[in-house]
């Protein structure tokens, strides 16, 4: 049955009018043609494989090392410097302005005018010793239980008109304690002597540490990074102060990340970090040598630093101008 079905298929492929010999030869020709095609395909594949094996492999594309080598050499030749902006925050409140002093005085008078009068007759017997002591205490205290009708007296009106902040501060401090227990004055001995190396000056302002080197002039403390030891910025920043000015200083870094950059040239980059001094007093170290040696140091306000640095290096001052608190 299989042979007969195949024979029928071959006969159907042969067109009518052809002889039986031609029909019998058609399948053999098609099979022969298929065999030739397969042999040609095998020959072409073998030829391509042999040619690829005989010919040397093409070298991979070479990357240009000129840009990489130049960038790495530039990075290695750049000197990285860590500089610390060390500050002493204010220890007392600043002096109020004239407007603030007038505002405080107005609120004080308003509170006295709105409060209920103290019923002295209810607590003290008229003409008694206790009433006399109470009246003496009220007379010695500037801000006592004032009469609402007398709250806007001539003295208060004059103080409000003048707007003298010093007068307001004097009266407020007098009310805070008696004659034997008065607060310390706002101006210290360091202010009177103009001691620029003392931390006790300008207690109501933020002070910053600046140092002077014989060749570099005035600047914030700085230290070049040790490339061999792989020193980082936040580790070198405190050393820029402790190495030349003593190791008994307690310094707190506000962040390990730099807050500013100053580039004097292609060979040096200075990164600024911020910190606070917690305890200790800087002192010049006579044994320091080389880059660690400092000739002089000062604790200055922002305005004093601007006057000192702007005339020396305007570009350096512009790089730290926005980093300093008023």
Secondary structure, 3 states (H helix, E strand, C coil): CHHHHHHHHHHHHCCCCCCHHHHHHHHHHHHHHHHHHHHHHHHHHHHHHHHHHHCCCCCCCCCCCHHHHHHHHHHHHCEEEEEEEEEECCCCCCCCCHHHHHHHHHHHHHHHHHCCCCCHHHHCCCCCHHHHHHHHHHHHCCCCCCCHHHCCCHHHHHHHHHCCHHHHHHHHHHHHCCCCCCCCCCCCHHHHHCCCCCCCCCCCCCEEEEEEECCCEEECEEEECCCCCCCCHHHHHHHHHHHHHCCCCEEEECCCCCCEEEEEECCEEEEEEEEEEEECCCCCCCCCCHHHCCCEEEEECHHHHHHHHCCCCHHHHHHHHHHCCC
